Amino acid sequence: MRKEGGKQEKEDRKRERRERRRRGRPSRSAVYRNIPKGRLSWLLLKDTITSCSEHRVMGMAAEAAFFTLLSLPPLLLGLIGLLSNLDAVAGTSALPTVRGHILDLSGAMLSERGVDEVITPLINDLMSGPRPDVMSFGFIVALWSGSRAMNVFVGTITVMYGLDGHRNPATTRLLAFTMYVVSLVVGAIAVPAVVLGPGIVAEWQPQLAGVLRYTYWPLLLLLCVSFLTTLYHVSVPVRSPWREDIPGALVALTIWALCAYALKAYLRATVEGPSMYGSLAVPVAILLWLGMSAFAVLVGAALNAAVDRIWPTATIAAARAESERARAAAGAAMAAAVKSRRSRAEAQGIPEPADPLVTAGRWAKAWRRGELREELERMRRAGNDRRRRIQGTDRRGAKSVTVRAGSRGKGSSTVRRSRVRHGSGHGRDKGRD
């Protein structure tokens, strides 16, 4: 009996663990259970495109690119100022190495003319001596604008999941600031690694040449996927398994690689030769690259949100239903307030004002353009005639007497009376001294 009871308890515990694992994400939603895979893929693509269109992914990507571009110059200035102080205090020579890396990174995306005319003179001026003012001001501006760009990603991802309002704005901004600092660390590792490649790194560290030959790009891909997955994971106010955000990260990196290749070909064909942008070609190229990167990140988030709507996580589905109920309650409260206001207005005999947009729409449907103009002119003339008749009636019914006293001589006075002729259609005053 004890053995049978122990086996039953083990089976119950196993069943419990399986239920807990399934509770995180159902196998499939009942709506999509019997749909073929091809049709399901089409629905997923359609939902992703619809989400990108509804949440203005292009506009949000442009906003994030603008604030990121705004943070790059002060961040660069602050970094150079910090290294200048460190070299002056410690007697090291890290600044020339950083200068070479910055010029290499600039030359990877910009033309030689842009690097020689813009980037090199700026760096040479900053490296002339220690700049504590530049360091402090640069880091403050960079942290503000960079966290503002990251706040665009966090807010847009939250709205894509239908969970807006679940997180405090201050908490959202703090999360954006933290993720921006993490992105700086990841970017400081990933961007030079992509630009330099395994060959240069192997020359720098010869003992790692054999390992880097096979693990360089997989490790770099793992770093980027981990960062994007973490960004998607923490941006959603409701916790879900971390691995569920990996598909969006993979799609974002794929889109980024394709767009980066196309953008590089476009820039080499336009910026290096005669460009219609002139001296603005370099910042336009950087802005295009940043906008393309932000677009790829947001498309990956839209894909994750579409996957969650098709195969919903229990916690996110419950939070989404709660948000919908809160929005419905807010709409019902607003409708009740409007109804109460209308009832009070009707009780007091106050006419309800007409909506100008509704009135204009009805007029546009009821009249053609020429007829509408004629009708408006007729109403204007009728209003003027009515106003003149009212003014004429007021003047005909009025009788004013103006007395002015003056001294034309000794004890003399002049009295002037104004009378109104009671004829029709005149309304002119006749004065008699």
Secondary structure, 3 states (H helix, E strand, C coil): CHHHHHHHHHHHHHHHHHHHHHHHCCCCCHHHCCCCHHHHHHHHHHHHHHHHHHCCHHHHHHHHHHHHHHHHHHHHHHHHHHHHHHHHHHCCCHHHHHHHHHHHHHHHHCCHHHHHHHHHHHHHHHCCCCCHHHHHHHHHHHHHHHHHHHHHHHHHHHHHCCCCCCCCHHHHHHHHHHHHHHHHHHHHHHHHHHHHHHHHHHHHCHHHHHHHHHHHHHHHHHHHHHHHHHHHHHHCCCCCCHHHHHHHHHHHHHHHHHHHHHHHHHHHHHCCCCCCCHHHHHHHHHHHHHHHHHHHHHHHHHHHHHHHHHCCCHHHHHHHHHHHHHHHHHHHHHHHHHHHHHHHHHHCCCCCCCCHHHHHHHHHHHCCHHHHHHHHHHHHHHHHHHHHHHHHHHHHHCCCEECCCCCCCCCCCCCEEEEECCCCCCCCEEEEC
